[in-house]
Amino acid sequence: MRELITNDGVTLAYRDSGGDGVPLVMLHGWGQTQEMFRHQVEGLAPGRRVVTVDFRGHGRSAKPRHGYRIARLSRDVLELVDHLGLDTFDALGWSMGASVWWSFADQYGTGRVRRLVCVDQPAAVAAVPWMAPDEQRASGAIFDVAGLLELGAALAGPDGEKAREDFVRSMFSGDTDPELLAFVTEEIRATPAYAGVPLLFDHCAQDWRDLLGRIDVPTLVLGCEGSHVDPASQRFIAERIPGARLHVFPSSVASSHFPFLENPAEFNAVVEKFLS
């Protein structure tokens, strides 16, 4: 584990497997950590340089009282790739991590990104008021603004621990491996409510639909039939990113929001084929 101090004084914990070739920078989702990609570091790193990082407020990174916005997280990622001297790299974002890459592309362009992998993230998580009902369905909005406020209040409230556990459980369907569920539940405990709640609100209030058509690098969009994220929302994204490819893991392969943990061999094979 290595450390980087951002321009606003926040220490970020990251891993760099080293090695030759085009690096793959992997970004985790809300409330989770770079440990989500433990099987990818092991499975992809022998032939590829893999970089992972804990966002501020997550995992082993510092947990300041400021900066919990998608735009700030994308600035942190810019500082990381600058720190590592990565002029060209592949980018993978899962869940909120995909939103961070979209923000990165929106602010800093795609000139350094060779290929992009977006995993199980709707273009708009919350049905913001300017979206018509058919737009809400097409983009895969998970809840409306009132539902987002209710979730934030529960996470920040006296029963926040139970709210976090229920939130994690909602991302799995079917028979769930108890050890896997326990692992994900434990990782989310590293993010305090004062960091997680404002970040969740900012993340879910973003609407990235206008950006999709401006992504000009080869892109792979990954969905999962067993996830709480509707696979149709991933098809929506793939249809709007020029030339994007779509792959949806069937529930027989992975029945959750975490295909890289449930079936790492299958996940790694799909990613490696795209990046090769």
Disulfide bonds with the S-S distance in Angstrom:
none
